[in-house]
Amino acid sequence: MAEGALLDLVCGPASPLPETYQRYRLVAHLGSGGQAEVYRAVRLCGGVSSAPMTVKVFRVDPRRPLVDELRSWDKGDG
């Protein structure tokens, strides 16, 4: 991971409304395993950073149907 990399995430339903779009700055790679990479990140909003939080970035397995992947992540298998 490049130092200070940006990761853009859409949280909730995809929508043109600005509150559905959130930006996170990844500050450290904490580890990987199972179905996800785990990072320490801060949320950026209006030029202000939040307190650090943990962000999981799930990997899609192309051999499985996407609906099965989403159900697996929702159950906490990631």
mmCIF file of the N, C-alpha and C atoms, coordinates in Angstrom:
data_MODEL
# 
_entry.id   MODEL 
# 
loop_
_atom_site.group_PDB 
_atom_site.id 
_atom_site.type_symbol 
_atom_site.label_atom_id 
_atom_site.label_alt_id 
_atom_site.label_comp_id 
_atom_site.label_asym_id 
_atom_site.label_entity_id 
_atom_site.label_seq_id 
_atom_site.pdbx_PDB_ins_code 
_atom_site.Cartn_x 
_atom_site.Cartn_y 
_atom_site.Cartn_z 
_atom_site.occupancy 
_atom_site.B_iso_or_equiv 
_atom_site.pdbx_formal_charge 
_atom_site.auth_seq_id 
_atom_site.auth_comp_id 
_atom_site.auth_asym_id 
_atom_site.auth_atom_id 
_atom_site.pdbx_PDB_model_num 
ATOM 1   N N  . MET A 1 1  ? 0.837   -1.172  0.000  1.00 0.00 ? 1  MET A N  1 
ATOM 2   C CA . MET A 1 1  ? 0.000   0.000   0.000  1.00 0.00 ? 1  MET A CA 1 
ATOM 3   C C  . MET A 1 1  ? 0.882   1.234   0.000  1.00 0.00 ? 1  MET A C  1 
ATOM 4   N N  . ALA A 1 2  ? 0.588   2.165   -0.880 1.00 0.00 ? 2  ALA A N  1 
ATOM 5   C CA . ALA A 1 2  ? 1.328   3.415   -0.922 1.00 0.00 ? 2  ALA A CA 1 
ATOM 6   C C  . ALA A 1 2  ? 0.993   4.259   0.303  1.00 0.00 ? 2  ALA A C  1 
ATOM 7   N N  . GLU A 1 3  ? 1.975   4.979   0.802  1.00 0.00 ? 3  GLU A N  1 
ATOM 8   C CA . GLU A 1 3  ? 1.761   5.838   1.975  1.00 0.00 ? 3  GLU A CA 1 
ATOM 9   C C  . GLU A 1 3  ? 0.681   6.872   1.699  1.00 0.00 ? 3  GLU A C  1 
ATOM 10  N N  . GLY A 1 4  ? -0.324  6.951   2.563  1.00 0.00 ? 4  GLY A N  1 
ATOM 11  C CA . GLY A 1 4  ? -1.384  7.941   2.411  1.00 0.00 ? 4  GLY A CA 1 
ATOM 12  C C  . GLY A 1 4  ? -2.310  7.682   1.245  1.00 0.00 ? 4  GLY A C  1 
ATOM 13  N N  . ALA A 1 5  ? -2.452  6.419   0.825  1.00 0.00 ? 5  ALA A N  1 
ATOM 14  C CA . ALA A 1 5  ? -3.336  6.099   -0.299 1.00 0.00 ? 5  ALA A CA 1 
ATOM 15  C C  . ALA A 1 5  ? -4.774  6.446   0.053  1.00 0.00 ? 5  ALA A C  1 
ATOM 16  N N  . LEU A 1 6  ? -5.552  6.809   -0.960 1.00 0.00 ? 6  LEU A N  1 
ATOM 17  C CA . LEU A 1 6  ? -6.968  7.100   -0.747 1.00 0.00 ? 6  LEU A CA 1 
ATOM 18  C C  . LEU A 1 6  ? -7.808  5.960   -1.267 1.00 0.00 ? 6  LEU A C  1 
ATOM 19  N N  . LEU A 1 7  ? -8.850  5.641   -0.536 1.00 0.00 ? 7  LEU A N  1 
ATOM 20  C CA . LEU A 1 7  ? -9.801  4.626   -0.952 1.00 0.00 ? 7  LEU A CA 1 
ATOM 21  C C  . LEU A 1 7  ? -11.176 5.254   -0.892 1.00 0.00 ? 7  LEU A C  1 
ATOM 22  N N  . ASP A 1 8  ? -11.884 5.282   -2.012 1.00 0.00 ? 8  ASP A N  1 
ATOM 23  C CA . ASP A 1 8  ? -13.229 5.826   -2.038 1.00 0.00 ? 8  ASP A CA 1 
ATOM 24  C C  . ASP A 1 8  ? -14.226 4.694   -1.888 1.00 0.00 ? 8  ASP A C  1 
ATOM 25  N N  . LEU A 1 9  ? -15.138 4.835   -0.939 1.00 0.00 ? 9  LEU A N  1 
ATOM 26  C CA . LEU A 1 9  ? -16.162 3.833   -0.681 1.00 0.00 ? 9  LEU A CA 1 
ATOM 27  C C  . LEU A 1 9  ? -17.530 4.471   -0.792 1.00 0.00 ? 9  LEU A C  1 
ATOM 28  N N  . VAL A 1 10 ? -18.490 3.726   -1.313 1.00 0.00 ? 10 VAL A N  1 
ATOM 29  C CA . VAL A 1 10 ? -19.883 4.165   -1.295 1.00 0.00 ? 10 VAL A CA 1 
ATOM 30  C C  . VAL A 1 10 ? -20.572 3.353   -0.217 1.00 0.00 ? 10 VAL A C  1 
ATOM 31  N N  . CYS A 1 11 ? -21.117 4.027   0.764  1.00 0.00 ? 11 CYS A N  1 
ATOM 32  C CA . CYS A 1 11 ? -21.798 3.359   1.872  1.00 0.00 ? 11 CYS A CA 1 
ATOM 33  C C  . CYS A 1 11 ? -23.291 3.555   1.732  1.00 0.00 ? 11 CYS A C  1 
ATOM 34  N N  . GLY A 1 12 ? -24.029 2.469   1.836  1.00 0.00 ? 12 GLY A N  1 
ATOM 35  C CA . GLY A 1 12 ? -25.476 2.550   1.667  1.00 0.00 ? 12 GLY A CA 1 
ATOM 36  C C  . GLY A 1 12 ? -25.838 2.460   0.194  1.00 0.00 ? 12 GLY A C  1 
ATOM 37  N N  . PRO A 1 13 ? -27.065 2.787   -0.148 1.00 0.00 ? 13 PRO A N  1 
ATOM 38  C CA . PRO A 1 13 ? -27.483 2.695   -1.546 1.00 0.00 ? 13 PRO A CA 1 
ATOM 39  C C  . PRO A 1 13 ? -26.691 3.669   -2.412 1.00 0.00 ? 13 PRO A C  1 
ATOM 40  N N  . ALA A 1 14 ? -26.301 3.221   -3.603 1.00 0.00 ? 14 ALA A N  1 
ATOM 41  C CA . ALA A 1 14 ? -25.626 4.121   -4.537 1.00 0.00 ? 14 ALA A CA 1 
ATOM 42  C C  . ALA A 1 14 ? -26.606 5.215   -4.920 1.00 0.00 ? 14 ALA A C  1 
ATOM 43  N N  . SER A 1 15 ? -26.173 6.450   -4.808 1.00 0.00 ? 15 SER A N  1 
ATOM 44  C CA . SER A 1 15 ? -27.075 7.573   -5.024 1.00 0.00 ? 15 SER A CA 1 
ATOM 45  C C  . SER A 1 15 ? -26.259 8.807   -5.368 1.00 0.00 ? 15 SER A C  1 
ATOM 46  N N  . PRO A 1 16 ? -26.840 9.728   -6.123 1.00 0.00 ? 16 PRO A N  1 
ATOM 47  C CA . PRO A 1 16 ? -26.115 10.978  -6.396 1.00 0.00 ? 16 PRO A CA 1 
ATOM 48  C C  . PRO A 1 16 ? -26.066 11.915  -5.192 1.00 0.00 ? 16 PRO A C  1 
ATOM 49  N N  . LEU A 1 17 ? -26.772 11.586  -4.112 1.00 0.00 ? 17 LEU A N  1 
ATOM 50  C CA . LEU A 1 17 ? -26.757 12.435  -2.927 1.00 0.00 ? 17 LEU A CA 1 
ATOM 51  C C  . LEU A 1 17 ? -25.379 12.398  -2.267 1.00 0.00 ? 17 LEU A C  1 
ATOM 52  N N  . PRO A 1 18 ? -24.836 13.545  -1.878 1.00 0.00 ? 18 PRO A N  1 
ATOM 53  C CA . PRO A 1 18 ? -23.479 13.570  -1.330 1.00 0.00 ? 18 PRO A CA 1 
ATOM 54  C C  . PRO A 1 18 ? -23.312 12.770  -0.045 1.00 0.00 ? 18 PRO A C  1 
ATOM 55  N N  . GLU A 1 19 ? -24.351 12.627  0.772  1.00 0.00 ? 19 GLU A N  1 
ATOM 56  C CA . GLU A 1 19 ? -24.185 11.913  2.041  1.00 0.00 ? 19 GLU A CA 1 
ATOM 57  C C  . GLU A 1 19 ? -24.010 10.408  1.868  1.00 0.00 ? 19 GLU A C  1 
ATOM 58  N N  . THR A 1 20 ? -24.221 9.881   0.662  1.00 0.00 ? 20 THR A N  1 
ATOM 59  C CA . THR A 1 20 ? -24.009 8.448   0.448  1.00 0.00 ? 20 THR A CA 1 
ATOM 60  C C  . THR A 1 20 ? -22.574 8.152   0.029  1.00 0.00 ? 20 THR A C  1 
ATOM 61  N N  . TYR A 1 21 ? -21.776 9.173   -0.172 1.00 0.00 ? 21 TYR A N  1 
ATOM 62  C CA . TYR A 1 21 ? -20.406 9.019   -0.652 1.00 0.00 ? 21 TYR A CA 1 
ATOM 63  C C  . TYR A 1 21 ? -19.451 9.372   0.476  1.00 0.00 ? 21 TYR A C  1 
ATOM 64  N N  . GLN A 1 22 ? -18.562 8.462   0.807  1.00 0.00 ? 22 GLN A N  1 
ATOM 65  C CA . GLN A 1 22 ? -17.620 8.715   1.889  1.00 0.00 ? 22 GLN A CA 1 
ATOM 66  C C  . GLN A 1 22 ? -16.210 8.414   1.417  1.00 0.00 ? 22 GLN A C  1 
ATOM 67  N N  . ARG A 1 23 ? -15.250 9.177   1.897  1.00 0.00 ? 23 ARG A N  1 
ATOM 68  C CA . ARG A 1 23 ? -13.847 8.984   1.518  1.00 0.00 ? 23 ARG A CA 1 
ATOM 69  C C  . ARG A 1 23 ? -13.039 8.662   2.768  1.00 0.00 ? 23 ARG A C  1 
ATOM 70  N N  . TYR A 1 24 ? -12.170 7.669   2.630  1.00 0.00 ? 24 TYR A N  1 
ATOM 71  C CA . TYR A 1 24 ? -11.319 7.237   3.729  1.00 0.00 ? 24 TYR A CA 1 
ATOM 72  C C  . TYR A 1 24 ? -9.862  7.329   3.305  1.00 0.00 ? 24 TYR A C  1 
ATOM 73  N N  . ARG A 1 25 ? -8.994  7.750   4.207  1.00 0.00 ? 25 ARG A N  1 
ATOM 74  C CA . ARG A 1 25 ? -7.547  7.730   3.970  1.00 0.00 ? 25 ARG A CA 1 
ATOM 75  C C  . ARG A 1 25 ? -6.979  6.552   4.742  1.00 0.00 ? 25 ARG A C  1 
ATOM 76  N N  . LEU A 1 26 ? -6.372  5.624   4.006  1.00 0.00 ? 26 LEU A N  1 
ATOM 77  C CA . LEU A 1 26 ? -5.748  4.458   4.646  1.00 0.00 ? 26 LEU A CA 1 
ATOM 78  C C  . LEU A 1 26 ? -4.408  4.899   5.212  1.00 0.00 ? 26 LEU A C  1 
ATOM 79  N N  . VAL A 1 27 ? -4.203  4.669   6.495  1.00 0.00 ? 27 VAL A N  1 
ATOM 80  C CA . VAL A 1 27 ? -2.960  5.114   7.122  1.00 0.00 ? 27 VAL A CA 1 
ATOM 81  C C  . VAL A 1 27 ? -2.034  3.956   7.484  1.00 0.00 ? 27 VAL A C  1 
ATOM 82  N N  . ALA A 1 28 ? -2.559  2.735   7.549  1.00 0.00 ? 28 ALA A N  1 
ATOM 83  C CA . ALA A 1 28 ? -1.714  1.572   7.843  1.00 0.00 ? 28 ALA A CA 1 
ATOM 84  C C  . ALA A 1 28 ? -2.425  0.300   7.411  1.00 0.00 ? 28 ALA A C  1 
ATOM 85  N N  . HIS A 1 29 ? -1.646  -0.642  6.883  1.00 0.00 ? 29 HIS A N  1 
ATOM 86  C CA . HIS A 1 29 ? -2.171  -1.971  6.566  1.00 0.00 ? 29 HIS A CA 1 
ATOM 87  C C  . HIS A 1 29 ? -1.961  -2.828  7.805  1.00 0.00 ? 29 HIS A C  1 
ATOM 88  N N  . LEU A 1 30 ? -3.043  -3.298  8.401  1.00 0.00 ? 30 LEU A N  1 
ATOM 89  C CA . LEU A 1 30 ? -2.952  -4.063  9.646  1.00 0.00 ? 30 LEU A CA 1 
ATOM 90  C C  . LEU A 1 30 ? -2.779  -5.552  9.416  1.00 0.00 ? 30 LEU A C  1 
ATOM 91  N N  . GLY A 1 31 ? -3.277  -6.053  8.289  1.00 0.00 ? 31 GLY A N  1 
ATOM 92  C CA . GLY A 1 31 ? -3.141  -7.472  8.025  1.00 0.00 ? 31 GLY A CA 1 
ATOM 93  C C  . GLY A 1 31 ? -4.090  -7.935  6.946  1.00 0.00 ? 31 GLY A C  1 
ATOM 94  N N  . SER A 1 32 ? -3.967  -9.211  6.619  1.00 0.00 ? 32 SER A N  1 
ATOM 95  C CA . SER A 1 32 ? -4.864  -9.802  5.632  1.00 0.00 ? 32 SER A CA 1 
ATOM 96  C C  . SER A 1 32 ? -5.129  -11.237 6.038  1.00 0.00 ? 32 SER A C  1 
ATOM 97  N N  . GLY A 1 33 ? -6.263  -11.716 5.594  1.00 0.00 ? 33 GLY A N  1 
ATOM 98  C CA . GLY A 1 33 ? -6.619  -13.082 5.902  1.00 0.00 ? 33 GLY A CA 1 
ATOM 99  C C  . GLY A 1 33 ? -8.061  -13.329 5.538  1.00 0.00 ? 33 GLY A C  1 
ATOM 100 N N  . GLY A 1 34 ? -8.416  -14.579 5.425  1.00 0.00 ? 34 GLY A N  1 
ATOM 101 C CA . GLY A 1 34 ? -9.790  -14.897 5.067  1.00 0.00 ? 34 GLY A CA 1 
ATOM 102 C C  . GLY A 1 34 ? -10.171 -14.225 3.768  1.00 0.00 ? 34 GLY A C  1 
ATOM 103 N N  . GLN A 1 35 ? -11.187 -13.388 3.812  1.00 0.00 ? 35 GLN A N  1 
ATOM 104 C CA . GLN A 1 35 ? -11.694 -12.742 2.605  1.00 0.00 ? 35 GLN A CA 1 
ATOM 105 C C  . GLN A 1 35 ? -11.404 -11.252 2.557  1.00 0.00 ? 35 GLN A C  1 
ATOM 106 N N  . ALA A 1 36 ? -10.577 -10.727 3.464  1.00 0.00 ? 36 ALA A N  1 
ATOM 107 C CA . ALA A 1 36 ? -10.436 -9.274  3.520  1.00 0.00 ? 36 ALA A CA 1 
ATOM 108 C C  . ALA A 1 36 ? -9.017  -8.829  3.851  1.00 0.00 ? 36 ALA A C  1 
ATOM 109 N N  . GLU A 1 37 ? -8.715  -7.608  3.411  1.00 0.00 ? 37 GLU A N  1 
ATOM 110 C CA . GLU A 1 37 ? -7.541  -6.866  3.847  1.00 0.00 ? 37 GLU A CA 1 
ATOM 111 C C  . GLU A 1 37 ? -8.038  -5.920  4.938  1.00 0.00 ? 37 GLU A C  1 
ATOM 112 N N  . VAL A 1 38 ? -7.250  -5.736  5.981  1.00 0.00 ? 38 VAL A N  1 
ATOM 113 C CA . VAL A 1 38 ? -7.675  -4.888  7.097  1.00 0.00 ? 38 VAL A CA 1 
ATOM 114 C C  . VAL A 1 38 ? -6.715  -3.704  7.207  1.00 0.00 ? 38 VAL A C  1 
ATOM 115 N N  . TYR A 1 39 ? -7.297  -2.505  7.275  1.00 0.00 ? 39 TYR A N  1 
ATOM 116 C CA . TYR A 1 39 ? -6.525  -1.268  7.323  1.00 0.00 ? 39 TYR A CA 1 
ATOM 117 C C  . TYR A 1 39 ? -6.950  -0.406  8.501  1.00 0.00 ? 39 TYR A C  1 
ATOM 118 N N  . ARG A 1 40 ? -6.035  0.439   8.970  1.00 0.00 ? 40 ARG A N  1 
ATOM 119 C CA . ARG A 1 40 ? -6.369  1.545   9.867  1.00 0.00 ? 40 ARG A CA 1 
ATOM 120 C C  . ARG A 1 40 ? -6.628  2.719   8.928  1.00 0.00 ? 40 ARG A C  1 
ATOM 121 N N  . ALA A 1 41 ? -7.722  3.445   9.159  1.00 0.00 ? 41 ALA A N  1 
ATOM 122 C CA . ALA A 1 41 ? -8.107  4.530   8.257  1.00 0.00 ? 41 ALA A CA 1 
ATOM 123 C C  . ALA A 1 41 ? -8.746  5.666   9.039  1.00 0.00 ? 41 ALA A C  1 
ATOM 124 N N  . VAL A 1 42 ? -8.813  6.829   8.387  1.00 0.00 ? 42 VAL A N  1 
ATOM 125 C CA . VAL A 1 42 ? -9.575  7.960   8.910  1.00 0.00 ? 42 VAL A CA 1 
ATOM 126 C C  . VAL A 1 42 ? -10.562 8.374   7.834  1.00 0.00 ? 42 VAL A C  1 
ATOM 127 N N  . ARG A 1 43 ? -11.740 8.798   8.253  1.00 0.00 ? 43 ARG A N  1 
ATOM 128 C CA . ARG A 1 43 ? -12.751 9.280   7.313  1.00 0.00 ? 43 ARG A CA 1 
ATOM 129 C C  . ARG A 1 43 ? -12.503 10.761  7.075  1.00 0.00 ? 43 ARG A C  1 
ATOM 130 N N  . LEU A 1 44 ? -12.551 11.169  5.804  1.00 0.00 ? 44 LEU A N  1 
ATOM 131 C CA . LEU A 1 44 ? -12.362 12.563  5.436  1.00 0.00 ? 44 LEU A CA 1 
ATOM 132 C C  . LEU A 1 44 ? -13.697 13.154  5.040  1.00 0.00 ? 44 LEU A C  1 
ATOM 133 N N  . CYS A 1 45 ? -14.044 14.280  5.634  1.00 0.00 ? 45 CYS A N  1 
ATOM 134 C CA . CYS A 1 45 ? -15.304 14.944  5.317  1.00 0.00 ? 45 CYS A CA 1 
ATOM 135 C C  . CYS A 1 45 ? -15.089 16.447  5.436  1.00 0.00 ? 45 CYS A C  1 
ATOM 136 N N  . GLY A 1 46 ? -15.215 17.155  4.339  1.00 0.00 ? 46 GLY A N  1 
ATOM 137 C CA . GLY A 1 46 ? -15.037 18.599  4.367  1.00 0.00 ? 46 GLY A CA 1 
ATOM 138 C C  . GLY A 1 46 ? -13.658 19.021  4.831  1.00 0.00 ? 46 GLY A C  1 
ATOM 139 N N  . GLY A 1 47 ? -12.632 18.221  4.513  1.00 0.00 ? 47 GLY A N  1 
ATOM 140 C CA . GLY A 1 47 ? -11.269 18.544  4.915  1.00 0.00 ? 47 GLY A CA 1 
ATOM 141 C C  . GLY A 1 47 ? -10.934 18.200  6.355  1.00 0.00 ? 47 GLY A C  1 
ATOM 142 N N  . VAL A 1 48 ? -11.866 17.580  7.078  1.00 0.00 ? 48 VAL A N  1 
ATOM 143 C CA . VAL A 1 48 ? -11.646 17.208  8.479  1.00 0.00 ? 48 VAL A CA 1 
ATOM 144 C C  . VAL A 1 48 ? -11.514 15.692  8.568  1.00 0.00 ? 48 VAL A C  1 
ATOM 145 N N  . SER A 1 49 ? -10.538 15.223  9.347  1.00 0.00 ? 49 SER A N  1 
ATOM 146 C CA . SER A 1 49 ? -10.321 13.781  9.535  1.00 0.00 ? 49 SER A CA 1 
ATOM 147 C C  . SER A 1 49 ? -10.982 13.309  10.818 1.00 0.00 ? 49 SER A C  1 
ATOM 148 N N  . SER A 1 50 ? -11.543 12.110  10.771 1.00 0.00 ? 50 SER A N  1 
ATOM 149 C CA . SER A 1 50 ? -12.141 11.498  11.957 1.00 0.00 ? 50 SER A CA 1 
ATOM 150 C C  . SER A 1 50 ? -11.055 10.861  12.814 1.00 0.00 ? 50 SER A C  1 
ATOM 151 N N  . ALA A 1 51 ? -11.465 10.322  13.941 1.00 0.00 ? 51 ALA A N  1 
ATOM 152 C CA . ALA A 1 51 ? -10.572 9.485   14.740 1.00 0.00 ? 51 ALA A CA 1 
ATOM 153 C C  . ALA A 1 51 ? -10.264 8.221   13.931 1.00 0.00 ? 51 ALA A C  1 
ATOM 154 N N  . PRO A 1 52 ? -9.102  7.598   14.153 1.00 0.00 ? 52 PRO A N  1 
ATOM 155 C CA . PRO A 1 52 ? -8.773  6.377   13.414 1.00 0.00 ? 52 PRO A CA 1 
ATOM 156 C C  . PRO A 1 52 ? -9.797  5.272   13.656 1.00 0.00 ? 52 PRO A C  1 
ATOM 157 N N  . MET A 1 53 ? -10.025 4.473   12.614 1.00 0.00 ? 53 MET A N  1 
ATOM 158 C CA . MET A 1 53 ? -10.952 3.344   12.690 1.00 0.00 ? 53 MET A CA 1 
ATOM 159 C C  . MET A 1 53 ? -10.377 2.195   11.877 1.00 0.00 ? 53 MET A C  1 
ATOM 160 N N  . THR A 1 54 ? -10.949 1.024   12.051 1.00 0.00 ? 54 THR A N  1 
ATOM 161 C CA . THR A 1 54 ? -10.545 -0.147  11.284 1.00 0.00 ? 54 THR A CA 1 
ATOM 162 C C  . THR A 1 54 ? -11.494 -0.320  10.110 1.00 0.00 ? 54 THR A C  1 
ATOM 163 N N  . VAL A 1 55 ? -10.916 -0.550  8.921  1.00 0.00 ? 55 VAL A N  1 
ATOM 164 C CA . VAL A 1 55 ? -11.701 -0.731  7.701  1.00 0.00 ? 55 VAL A CA 1 
ATOM 165 C C  . VAL A 1 55 ? -11.325 -2.072  7.085  1.00 0.00 ? 55 VAL A C  1 
ATOM 166 N N  . LYS A 1 56 ? -12.335 -2.886  6.770  1.00 0.00 ? 56 LYS A N  1 
ATOM 167 C CA . LYS A 1 56 ? -12.111 -4.144  6.053  1.00 0.00 ? 56 LYS A CA 1 
ATOM 168 C C  . LYS A 1 56 ? -12.442 -3.933  4.585  1.00 0.00 ? 56 LYS A C  1 
ATOM 169 N N  . VAL A 1 57 ? -11.537 -4.357  3.718  1.00 0.00 ? 57 VAL A N  1 
ATOM 170 C CA . VAL A 1 57 ? -11.768 -4.304  2.273  1.00 0.00 ? 57 VAL A CA 1 
ATOM 171 C C  . VAL A 1 57 ? -11.863 -5.753  1.805  1.00 0.00 ? 57 VAL A C  1 
ATOM 172 N N  . PHE A 1 58 ? -13.079 -6.170  1.470  1.00 0.00 ? 58 PHE A N  1 
ATOM 173 C CA . PHE A 1 58 ? -13.317 -7.560  1.100  1.00 0.00 ? 58 PHE A CA 1 
ATOM 174 C C  . PHE A 1 58 ? -12.865 -7.842  -0.322 1.00 0.00 ? 58 PHE A C  1 
ATOM 175 N N  . ARG A 1 59 ? -12.325 -9.040  -0.517 1.00 0.00 ? 59 ARG A N  1 
ATOM 176 C CA . ARG A 1 59 ? -11.917 -9.502  -1.845 1.00 0.00 ? 59 ARG A CA 1 
ATOM 177 C C  . ARG A 1 59 ? -13.024 -10.379 -2.414 1.00 0.00 ? 59 ARG A C  1 
ATOM 178 N N  . VAL A 1 60 ? -13.327 -10.181 -3.683 1.00 0.00 ? 60 VAL A N  1 
ATOM 179 C CA . VAL A 1 60 ? -14.331 -11.001 -4.361 1.00 0.00 ? 60 VAL A CA 1 
ATOM 180 C C  . VAL A 1 60 ? -13.641 -12.241 -4.917 1.00 0.00 ? 60 VAL A C  1 
ATOM 181 N N  . ASP A 1 61 ? -14.227 -13.400 -4.680 1.00 0.00 ? 61 ASP A N  1 
ATOM 182 C CA . ASP A 1 61 ? -13.745 -14.652 -5.260 1.00 0.00 ? 61 ASP A CA 1 
ATOM 183 C C  . ASP A 1 61 ? -14.508 -14.863 -6.561 1.00 0.00 ? 61 ASP A C  1 
ATOM 184 N N  . PRO A 1 62 ? -13.853 -14.728 -7.716 1.00 0.00 ? 62 PRO A N  1 
ATOM 185 C CA . PRO A 1 62 ? -14.563 -14.834 -8.993 1.00 0.00 ? 62 PRO A CA 1 
ATOM 186 C C  . PRO A 1 62 ? -15.151 -16.222 -9.253 1.00 0.00 ? 62 PRO A C  1 
ATOM 187 N N  . ARG A 1 63 ? -14.751 -17.219 -8.463 1.00 0.00 ? 63 ARG A N  1 
ATOM 188 C CA . ARG A 1 63 ? -15.291 -18.573 -8.653 1.00 0.00 ? 63 ARG A CA 1 
ATOM 189 C C  . ARG A 1 63 ? -16.635 -18.756 -7.974 1.00 0.00 ? 63 ARG A C  1 
ATOM 190 N N  . ARG A 1 64 ? -17.033 -17.793 -7.120 1.00 0.00 ? 64 ARG A N  1 
ATOM 191 C CA . ARG A 1 64 ? -18.316 -17.884 -6.406 1.00 0.00 ? 64 ARG A CA 1 
ATOM 192 C C  . ARG A 1 64 ? -19.275 -16.825 -6.929 1.00 0.00 ? 64 ARG A C  1 
ATOM 193 N N  . PRO A 1 65 ? -20.577 -17.129 -6.950 1.00 0.00 ? 65 PRO A N  1 
ATOM 194 C CA . PRO A 1 65 ? -21.558 -16.107 -7.329 1.00 0.00 ? 65 PRO A CA 1 
ATOM 195 C C  . PRO A 1 65 ? -21.487 -14.923 -6.355 1.00 0.00 ? 65 PRO A C  1 
ATOM 196 N N  . LEU A 1 66 ? -21.635 -13.712 -6.890 1.00 0.00 ? 66 LEU A N  1 
ATOM 197 C CA . LEU A 1 66 ? -21.530 -12.512 -6.067 1.00 0.00 ? 66 LEU A CA 1 
ATOM 198 C C  . LEU A 1 66 ? -22.532 -12.519 -4.912 1.00 0.00 ? 66 LEU A C  1 
ATOM 199 N N  . VAL A 1 67 ? -23.740 -13.007 -5.152 1.00 0.00 ? 67 VAL A N  1 
ATOM 200 C CA . VAL A 1 67 ? -24.749 -13.026 -4.084 1.00 0.00 ? 67 VAL A CA 1 
ATOM 201 C C  . VAL A 1 67 ? -24.279 -13.896 -2.912 1.00 0.00 ? 67 VAL A C  1 
ATOM 202 N N  . ASP A 1 68 ? -23.589 -15.004 -3.187 1.00 0.00 ? 68 ASP A N  1 
ATOM 203 C CA . ASP A 1 68 ? -23.048 -15.849 -2.117 1.00 0.00 ? 68 ASP A CA 1 
ATOM 204 C C  . ASP A 1 68 ? -21.938 -15.124 -1.352 1.00 0.00 ? 68 ASP A C  1 
ATOM 205 N N  . GLU A 1 69 ? -21.102 -14.373 -2.077 1.00 0.00 ? 69 GLU A N  1 
ATOM 206 C CA . GLU A 1 69 ? -20.048 -13.597 -1.431 1.00 0.00 ? 69 GLU A CA 1 
ATOM 207 C C  . GLU A 1 69 ? -20.655 -12.571 -0.475 1.00 0.00 ? 69 GLU A C  1 
ATOM 208 N N  . LEU A 1 70 ? -21.655 -11.833 -0.943 1.00 0.00 ? 70 LEU A N  1 
ATOM 209 C CA . LEU A 1 70 ? -22.278 -10.804 -0.113 1.00 0.00 ? 70 LEU A CA 1 
ATOM 210 C C  . LEU A 1 70 ? -22.924 -11.410 1.123  1.00 0.00 ? 70 LEU A C  1 
ATOM 211 N N  . ARG A 1 71 ? -23.574 -12.549 0.976  1.00 0.00 ? 71 ARG A N  1 
ATOM 212 C CA . ARG A 1 71 ? -24.178 -13.222 2.139  1.00 0.00 ? 71 ARG A CA 1 
ATOM 213 C C  . ARG A 1 71 ? -23.103 -13.664 3.126  1.00 0.00 ? 71 ARG A C  1 
ATOM 214 N N  . SER A 1 72 ? -21.994 -14.160 2.611  1.00 0.00 ? 72 SER A N  1 
ATOM 215 C CA . SER A 1 72 ? -20.899 -14.611 3.455  1.00 0.00 ? 72 SER A CA 1 
ATOM 216 C C  . SER A 1 72 ? -20.328 -13.440 4.258  1.00 0.00 ? 72 SER A C  1 
ATOM 217 N N  . TRP A 1 73 ? -20.121 -12.306 3.608  1.00 0.00 ? 73 TRP A N  1 
ATOM 218 C CA . TRP A 1 73 ? -19.575 -11.136 4.297  1.00 0.00 ? 73 TRP A CA 1 
ATOM 219 C C  . TRP A 1 73 ? -20.560 -10.631 5.338  1.00 0.00 ? 73 TRP A C  1 
ATOM 220 N N  . ASP A 1 74 ? -21.855 -10.649 5.002  1.00 0.00 ? 74 ASP A N  1 
ATOM 221 C CA . ASP A 1 74 ? -22.885 -10.157 5.917  1.00 0.00 ? 74 ASP A CA 1 
ATOM 222 C C  . ASP A 1 74 ? -22.938 -10.998 7.192  1.00 0.00 ? 74 ASP A C  1 
ATOM 223 N N  . LYS A 1 75 ? -22.617 -12.297 7.086  1.00 0.00 ? 75 LYS A N  1 
ATOM 224 C CA . LYS A 1 75 ? -22.632 -13.190 8.250  1.00 0.00 ? 75 LYS A CA 1 
ATOM 225 C C  . LYS A 1 75 ? -21.379 -13.026 9.100  1.00 0.00 ? 75 LYS A C  1 
ATOM 226 N N  . GLY A 1 76 ? -20.413 -12.283 8.607  1.00 0.00 ? 76 GLY A N  1 
ATOM 227 C CA . GLY A 1 76 ? -19.185 -12.099 9.371  1.00 0.00 ? 76 GLY A CA 1 
ATOM 228 C C  . GLY A 1 76 ? -18.133 -13.141 9.080  1.00 0.00 ? 76 GLY A C  1 
ATOM 229 N N  . ASP A 1 77 ? -18.256 -13.838 7.936  1.00 0.00 ? 77 ASP A N  1 
ATOM 230 C CA . ASP A 1 77 ? -17.269 -14.859 7.590  1.00 0.00 ? 77 ASP A CA 1 
ATOM 231 C C  . ASP A 1 77 ? -15.982 -14.262 7.038  1.00 0.00 ? 77 ASP A C  1 
ATOM 232 N N  . GLY A 1 78 ? -15.988 -12.961 6.739  1.00 0.00 ? 78 GLY A N  1 
ATOM 233 C CA . GLY A 1 78 ? -14.849 -12.302 6.072  1.00 0.00 ? 78 GLY A CA 1 
ATOM 234 C C  . GLY A 1 78 ? -13.646 -12.188 6.946  1.00 0.00 ? 78 GLY A C  1 
# 
